[in-house]
Amino acid sequence: INYLRPDLKRGTFSDHEERTIIDVHRILGNRWAQIAKHLPGRT
């Protein structure tokens, strides 16, 4: 399959990514665009 952005990670989140999401969500709330900035390679 060809992707427009082959550098992006796909699939489930790693344990580290999940922890990052939880921690940053606790600080920022539902500001998902800001949370996404803490997850390089994800959108």
Secondary structure as GFF3:
##gff-version 3
##sequence-region A 1 43
A	DSSP	alpha_helix	15	28	.	.	.	ID=ss1
A	DSSP	alpha_helix	32	36	.	.	.	ID=ss2
###
